[in-house]
Amino acid sequence: MSTTGASDGFVPPTYPYDRLEPLEVRASALPGGLVDLSVGTPCDPPPPAVVAALGSSGAERGYPSGAGSPRLIDAARGWMERRFGVGTSRADVAACVGTKELVAGMPHWLRLRRPDRDTVLYPAVSYPTYAMGAVLAGCRAVPVPARPDGTLAIEDVAQADAERALCVWVNSPANPTGRLDDLAAAARFGRAHDVPVLSDECYAEFTWHGTPKTILEHGLDGVLAVHSISKRSNCAGLRVGFYAGDPELVSYLRELRRHAGLMVPGPVQLAGAVALEDDEHVERQRERYAERLERAAQILGRLGVAVDRPGGGFYLWVRAPDALPLADEEPGSDEGAEWRLARQLATHAGALVSPGELYGPAGAGCVRVALVQPMERLELVADRLERALDSARAVSGSERRESAGNAPAR
Ligand SMILES: Cc1ncc(COP(=O)(O)O)c(C=O)c1O
């Protein structure tokens, strides 16, 4: 008998990206190694001033502020003012240890406040942690479907689900699809149904169609914007983000999180502030992603994959074709088209990409390509694919000649 009682309790599901391990092994076996386009982890350098701040904060000895130091909070406020033209007070903003812990923990904390509700609404094709947060809190995770253009069909949420909802997550620009959503409509939905709208905006500065948007432009009442320096400043390793919006909700979360000991380390708070005080490095990062998105679209085009440019973010979200012009070493396999495309890209190009199913069942049939590798690694993928296409053409040419040679004489 287990002394921990673990035998019939919750068993964490396989971590989504661990499912890619067999493909990673294939891709790594190619000369030149793996080109990892799966996880959205930045590869480019953080601003040197941010790294320097880590060593000069003098903040190692004492406990840091759980809510965020005045400098970090003011840096976040200044950034929102510059980027979106939105003014906030210090009481409207608080720090988090990167945004993933906030996303994962939110349903649990909201349920403590509203035990009469048990449902988390989230985009059907999305960052997996929205649904996982619901699971970890013992809540219902109810996906909100997408319209044909990929935007959130929030008006399709059933009244019964809205009445039970602790929160609704929106994410614009969206991971993985790159879609841009109507944040005003999301705010209206939340207010009409008394459901907090949690707007994950960590890709806001990589908006390609139009200017960056925040839900806070439509008022703070009943909404939270969630931001991170992980993507904008290439600082995913530091673990710092913030949430801002409805002062009553911010105050509840700030107090609860203090009790739970959720604090951004002091040196990281200073580094986060330095990152948010500067926009110039983000401009350079935008150029890098724009260039890579364009090149990756061309490369995938060589395989006959149709690519729509994203409205924002640094991912390409593409439909996997039923057949590819490459030799298939496992023909007839009953894997979905997205796993087949991912397998062939790993095998022939050494590129690891994410099958869309990792972002919910509605993502099946699509693949996400994260442009988090430098251009020279993308060129390696391109070269390998050209070679694979050449040899597939040579094989099919010789098969055609052979079958013509075997054709019965008329
Ligand atoms: C949509 C979205 N939200 C939140 C996160 C978490 O970012 P972090 O915890 O680094 O702030 C990610 C990371 O990939 C993401 O894609």
The ligand as an ORCA input file, in Angstrom:
! r2SCAN-3c Opt
* xyz 0 1
  C       0.196     32.675    -24.467
  C       1.251     32.540    -23.425
  N       0.980     32.967    -22.195
  C       1.879     32.865    -21.204
  C       3.117     32.293    -21.436
  C       4.079     32.160    -20.289
  O       5.111     33.066    -20.353
  P       6.002     33.395    -19.082
  O       5.610     32.458    -17.975
  O       7.396     33.180    -19.504
  O       5.681     34.808    -18.711
  C       3.443     31.822    -22.712
  C       4.734     31.174    -22.968
  O       4.968     30.545    -23.963
  C       2.474     31.958    -23.732
  O       2.711     31.549    -24.980
*
